[in-house]
Amino acid sequence: MAKDARATTLRMLIGHIENLSSSIEKLEKQMKAILSPSSEDDNSLGGNFLSIKGVGDKTLAALISALTALTSLIPRPL
């Protein structure tokens, strides 16, 4: 009985891990598509920051996310 319960729990956890891994892969592909410059002449935010040594897609996404959160704290004139 306990053995069957453990087996069921493990199967469920493995399923969750596989689903999360798949979701992470999809998000990373979308992130790269959004942040990557479309050409060498592209002066997009992603292109400029990604040209800095050591800055990759994940770092840039985190930076943009943090800056977006910070801008919500700046008071806007009425």
MOSULTA-V822735 format. One record per residue. RES is the residue in one small letter. SS is DSSP state (2 for helix, 1 for strand, 0 for the rest). OMEGA is omega in whole degrees, -180 to 180 (none if undefined). Layout:
res=RES ss=SS omega=OMEGA
res=RES ss=SS omega=OMEGA
This chain:
res=m ss=0 omega=180
res=a ss=2 omega=179
res=k ss=2 omega=179
res=d ss=2 omega=179
res=a ss=2 omega=178
res=r ss=2 omega=180
res=a ss=2 omega=179
res=t ss=2 omega=179
res=t ss=2 omega=179
res=l ss=2 omega=178
res=r ss=2 omega=179
res=m ss=2 omega=180
res=l ss=2 omega=178
res=i ss=2 omega=177
res=g ss=2 omega=178
res=h ss=2 omega=180
res=i ss=2 omega=179
res=e ss=2 omega=178
res=n ss=2 omega=179
res=l ss=2 omega=178
res=s ss=2 omega=178
res=s ss=2 omega=179
res=s ss=2 omega=179
res=i ss=2 omega=178
res=e ss=2 omega=179
res=k ss=2 omega=179
res=l ss=2 omega=179
res=e ss=2 omega=177
res=k ss=2 omega=179
res=q ss=2 omega=-180
res=m ss=2 omega=179
res=k ss=2 omega=180
res=a ss=2 omega=-179
res=i ss=2 omega=-172
res=l ss=2 omega=-177
res=s ss=0 omega=177
res=p ss=0 omega=-178
res=s ss=0 omega=177
res=s ss=0 omega=179
res=e ss=0 omega=-179
res=d ss=0 omega=-178
res=d ss=0 omega=179
res=n ss=0 omega=-179
res=s ss=0 omega=178
res=l ss=2 omega=-180
res=g ss=2 omega=-179
res=g ss=2 omega=-180
res=n ss=2 omega=-178
res=f ss=2 omega=-179
res=l ss=2 omega=177
res=s ss=0 omega=178
res=i ss=0 omega=-179
res=k ss=0 omega=179
res=g ss=0 omega=178
res=v ss=0 omega=179
res=g ss=0 omega=-177
res=d ss=2 omega=-176
res=k ss=2 omega=178
res=t ss=2 omega=-180
res=l ss=2 omega=179
res=a ss=2 omega=178
res=a ss=2 omega=179
res=l ss=2 omega=179
res=i ss=2 omega=179
res=s ss=2 omega=-180
res=a ss=2 omega=180
res=l ss=2 omega=177
res=t ss=2 omega=179
res=a ss=2 omega=180
res=l ss=2 omega=-179
res=t ss=2 omega=177
res=s ss=0 omega=-180
res=l ss=0 omega=-178
res=i ss=0 omega=179
res=p ss=0 omega=180
res=r ss=0 omega=178
res=p ss=0 omega=-179
res=l ss=0 omega=none
